[in-house]
Amino acid sequence: MFSKFGEIQEIRLIKNFKGRSKGYAYIEFPDELCVIEALKFDRTPLDGRPVYVSRCEDKSVRKPQFKFATELEKNKLFIKGLPFTCTKEALSNIFSQHGKLKDVRLVTYRSGAPKGLAYVEFENETEATQAVMKTDGLAIGEHTISVAISCPPDRRPQKDQFVPSLGSGKKETEVRGKARTQVSLLPRALKTAGAASSNEKSLSKSSSSSAAAAAAAANEKPGSKEQSGKSNDDFRKMLLGNK
């Protein structure tokens, strides 16, 4: 497969502990030109699955980058709504009628299953514009395709998102709250001892209150009740008697 790009010095297939392939390998070429040609094989289908080819670089030095453009590509078309049975050859036959094609790429999952999307690249912008006007809304089988000039969205870094979790507060404040399902881990023996102690305290308090009431009653003077119970007539008699 890769020998057509030049002489191969070494091929190292990565396997697991059972001796089965992990699905990737390292290929070493003696010449940089061979590497450049081999990189063109990226995303080429092999047994129904796309092959991803990239340079082998140290992770500490390698910078993350997006391979494809993220701006308006006036000579490239984006097609959606394709039937899953549509092939690269069939798509090439449709769009080659409107100009010279540079590349046709069907978008698939890693498993090789089609997504119903494709990119068709023309040699110039004029042919791409004419192809949009003539193929947008075209019916392919039971599907109606949508064709437009390729304009990928900006790949902005994802912001930190708040993920709520059971029994925890907001991540912004890092304040932990109590969940409804929170269970007390206090041993039952300590709970029983604490309840008995609280009962003893309440009994002692009530006994003290009763003793204080009894002492107050004993200290009360015998005539105080009568004095406090005199009426207006009693006071009138006392005043008339003094006169």
ZIKA-V580235 format. One record per run of one state. SS is the DSSP state (a for helix, b for strand, c for the rest). FROM is the first residue (numbers start at 1). TO is the last residue. If there is no record, write none. Layout:
{{SS;FROM;TO} {SS;FROM;TO}}
This chain:
{{c;1;2} {a;3;5} {c;6;7} {b;8;15} {c;16;20} {b;21;29} {c;30;31} {a;32;39} {c;40;43} {b;44;46} {c;47;48} {b;49;51} {c;52;71} {b;72;80} {c;81;87} {a;88;98} {c;99;100} {b;101;108} {c;109;113} {b;114;122} {c;123;124} {a;125;135} {c;136;138} {b;139;140} {c;141;142} {b;143;144} {c;145;145} {b;146;151} {c;152;187} {a;188;219} {c;220;223} {a;224;228} {c;229;231} {a;232;242} {c;243;243}}
